[in-house]
Amino acid sequence: MIDINQELKTFEDEKFHDECGVVGVYEPGNKQNARSVYFGLHSLQHRGQESAGIAANLGGKIQYYKEMGLVQEIFNDEIIERLQGDIAIGHVRYSTAGESHAVNAMPLVVYHKGGALALAHNGNLVNARILREEMQDDGVIFQTSIDSEVIAALIARHLKNSTIEEAITRTLQEVRGAYALVITSANKLIGVRDPNGIRPLCIGKTDQGFVLSSESCVFPLLGAKLLRDVEPGEMIVIENNEIKSYQYAKTGKRASCAFEYVYFSRPDSDMDGRNVYTARNLCGRILAREHPVEGDVVISVPDSGTVAAIGYAKESGIPYGEGFIKNRYVGRTFIQPDQRMRELSVKLKLNVLKENVAGKRVIMIDDSIVRGTTSVKIVKMLKDAGAKEVHVRVASPPVTDPCFFGIDTPDKNKLIAATHAIEEIRKGMGADSLGYLSVEGMLEAIGLGEDKICTACFTGDYPMELPERSMKFEE
């Protein structure tokens, strides 16, 4: 018999590392667009808490500021006031390629013969290492260890005797992978989405201009209305307060990331015509149909499991209640690679409401289980608080394969569902029962169609051929 608890001690405590968020604002005549980007990044903070940056473009002159930390920790009025520009772009990051260091923060600003450009990237290239080594052989010097610099360097190289649109198009014919880009150069704001549409990007309209963002939840804060999503393989160029659209590549197999709906995106965002709250709630309802169990209360692992838990409770008829109080002021900086801090990490973030679980049959809804260590500790916390039974329900399928498109999942041998049967996982975490949402149930909930969603981390069915298995650079 495998001792899962012993094996799990070697895994990290965190779940999926959040990816990145990008935002761009174009409002001619308004030199304070960096402030709008600042607020937009606040709305996207859930997509990355490691670093943040803003670049402002005024007549082709780009000023920027970026640093490690949360948005509100990095920027103040004095810094924002210095970033003058009627075009501005911003980025929040959690590293999926390149080490955690200020030099790898974005936006990247590149100076070339014709001027300057700033670029922010969400996603991962699967041929970045190959391209980087080829360029280094040609004498190109890189300042960072992120794959995004490969894109910026290629654009700068192709700008010789070319327009920015032509340079970007030539660059994107060379790179492969997942990407949503916002770029500013000269008097233009440009948005690009990869040919499969894996990473999200949408367009909003303000009274004075336009906004590009990873998620539509940014738009109400900035007084913008959602126009539409950038299509796979499409490049949007905003200039003279008008939008021009270029299909730079043939659309591949459409493959919007399933985990955007399951976990990453804010519930108040709309993506590719589907509301995230609606999809997540339906995940919970379908989960209740697929894995019913008798219980006294349905609780969630906050916050990402809450919407699914509400759906589960509604479908099952079992009341929803709060089982945990979350400390919203604990960031990733408190999770140290130290055994003592690893043991404390969950308790720092969550505290059990004993009054709501003691003596009860608790149905606990989580959005996903990746490594499994967090679930072990949470189940133990509930039982220590007097829960009579703890039934774990997961509002996504078992994660069996790593992602190479912008989500920092571990190697396959560290994915608990790839190495253990469901019954082994249940016993290892100490739950009374364990049930996962089926792939079919998840696809039904998302509602975009089976052929339009990337389910690679659940099925191993990748939307493109992978020329290399590791996308991480090492300094």
C-alpha positions, -999 to +999 in steps of 0.1 A: +000+000+000+013+034-010+018+059+019+003+089+001+007+111+032+045+104+032+047+111-005+027+143-003+052+158+022+076+162-006+052+183-027+047+220-025+016+233-007+004+257-034-021+248-060-019+259-096+003+289-098-017+317-112-007+329-146-004+366-158-028+394-166-024+421-192-042+454-198-039+483-222-057+516-224-059+539-254-074+574-249-060+601-271-055+634-253-057+618-219-021+617-205-033+599-173-039+565-188-013+549-165-038+556-137-065+537-155-041+508-161-032+508-124-069+503-115-072+477-142-042+458-127-060+458-094-089+440-110-065+414-125-044+410-093-058+374-089-039+364-121-005+372-106+009+385-073+046+383-079+053+415-098+036+443-117+045+470-141+031+498-162+045+514-194+032+547-207+036+559-242+034+597-250+041+604-287+063+573-290+084+581-259+079+553-234+084+556-196+079+526-174+080+513-138+079+477-126+088+460-094+083+429-073+051+428-052+014+436-053+001+464-074-008+486-044+026+480-029+045+490-060+028+522-072+019+555-055+006+588-068+041+602-075+051+572-096+017+571-115+020+609-121+054+604-138+040+579-162+025+603-187+009+588-218-023+587-239-015+550-243-005+527-214-001+490-209+003+470-177+011+435-165+007+414-133+029+383-132+033+349-116+063+332-132+057+303-155+089+307-175+119+325-160+129+329-124+112+351-099+132+383-101+126+420-108+145+418-141+118+394-154+089+417-145+069+431-174+061+451-195+093+447-214+106+479-231+128+475-262+146+503-280+152+498-317+164+519-345+130+533-352+121+541-316+107+520-287+081+495-280+066+480-248+052+445-246+032+426-220+026+388-225+004+363-209+012+327-218+041+304-227+059+296-259+067+260-265+096+267-289+111+296-269+143+277-259+150+268-295+145+303-308+165+318-279+195+296-286+194+303-323+193+341-316+221+338-291+242+320-317+236+351-340+249+374-313+217+385-297+221+394-260+192+387-236+186+406-204+160+384-189+153+347-186+116+349-198+102+337-231+085+370-236+118+386-244+121+362-274+090+378-288+102+414-282+136+407-297+121+391-328+098+420-333+127+445-330+147+424-355+119+424-380+112+461-377+140+469-402+122+483-433+089+470-419+058+484-402+051+473-366+022+452-379+044+434-405+071+429-378+046+413-354+032+391-381+066+378-391+074+372-355+043+353-348+050+330-378+081+319-359+068+314-324+045+286-312+025+283-281+000+303-261+000+341-259-021+371-254+000+402-261-006+439-256+020+461-273+024+498-277+047+515-302+046+550-319+009+560-316-006+525-316-020+501-291-019+465-304-035+433-291-027+398-303-042+364-294-026+330-303-041+310-332-058+285-308-072+312-285-057+295-255-050+326-235-079+352-232-079+387-244-109+410-249-118+445-261-137+472-243-149+506-254-148+538-233-162+572-242-127+584-252-111+553-265-105+516-260-093+490-234-076+456-240-077+432-211-072+396-201-106+397-185-138+418-189-140+423-151-117+453-157-141+472-179-168+484-154-141+499-132-127+519-162-161+529-176-158+506-206-183+482-222-173+448-236-172+449-274-160+414-280-131+389-275-100+391-297-104+361-320-078+334-323-051+343-347-062+380-348-042+411-343-061+443-332-044+476-340-059+507-324-048+540-340-065+573-346-092+561-322-102+534-346-098+496-345-083+477-374-083+439-375-058+416-391-060+378-393-023+371-390-026+334-389-051+307-398-072+297-369-060+264-355-081+241-333-099+266-310-089+257-275-099+282-248-083+272-215-107+252-194-090+263-162-100+299-169-136+288-162-127+264-134-103+285-114-083+314-128-108+340-139-129+362-118-166+350-117-178+384-130-158+380-163-172+369-196-149+349-219-156+339-254-193+345-250-196+325-217-200+340-182-175+325-158-199+325-128-226+307-148-201+281-160-186+276-125-220+274-109-231+248-134-199+228-126-212+225-091-247+215-101-235+188-125-211+176-098-240+171-074-257+150-100-226+129-108-215+124-071-245+128-047-239+121-010-259+126+021-248+155+042-258+183+065-240+213+050-222+222+018-191+244+023-164+256-001-126+261+000-127+299-005-127+317-027-123+297-059-146+269-048-174+291-036-195+295-068-194+257-075-204+250-039-234+272-043-244+253-074-238+220-056-260+231-027-288+243-050-289+211-070-286+188-040-310+206-017-284+206+011-279+240+026-248+260+018-228+274+047-195+290+055-170+265+068-139+287+067-129+322+073-102+333+049-075+357+059-075+379+028-043+397+038-020+367+035-001+367+002+024+343-014+053+360+004+042+342+035+046+307+019+083+301+023+103+270+012+107+262+049+091+231+064+077+250+094+060+276+071+047+249+048+030+234+078+015+267+087+006+279+052-030+266+052-037+278+087-024+312+079-050+315+051-080+296+065-096+292+099-125+267+105-159+279+117-164+252+143-200+262+149-209+254+113-192+220+110-190+204+144-211+172+146-221+176+109-217+156+077-197+182+057-196+182+019-165+203+010-163+217-026-129+226-040-122+238-076-093+214-082-068+191-066-033+193-081-006+180-057-030+172-029-012+185+001-036+214+007-066+190+007-049+168+033-045+197+057-080+211+051-097+178+057-077+174+089-087+209+101-124+201+096-122+168+115-102+184+143-130+210+145-155+181+151-169+174+117-186+140+118-178+132+081-160+151+054-170+143+018-147+160-007-161+170-041-140+186-068-155+208-094-131+198-122-117+165-134-085+149-120-054+168-132-033+141-149-010+161-173+011+192-171+003+224-189+028+240-212+008+271-222+011+295-193+001+276-162+029+265-139+018+230-132+044+206-118+059+176-136+035+148-142+050+127-114+040+154-089+004+154-100-014+133-075-041+121-099-015+110-124+003+088-099-025+075-077-060+061-080-089+081-067-095+057-038-058+060-028-061+098-029-092+097-007-075+075+019-044+097+018-063+129+025-085+113+052-118+120+035-149+099+039-156+100+002-141+118-029-157+126-062-144+146-092-165+163-120-162+144-152-146+159-183-180+156-200-196+174-171-171+202-172-175+207-210-213+208-205-209+235-179-186+256-199-209+253-228-186+263-257-185+229-273-161+200-269-140+211-299-134+246-285-118+239-251-083+229-241-086+200-217-049+190-219-043+190-181-072+166-177-069+144-208-033+148-222-049+159-255-028+190-264-041+214-290-007+215-308+024+195-311+050+201-284+085+205-298+100+205-263+088+193-230+103+220-208+097+257-213+116+270-183+148+289-187+175+288-161+197+317-153 
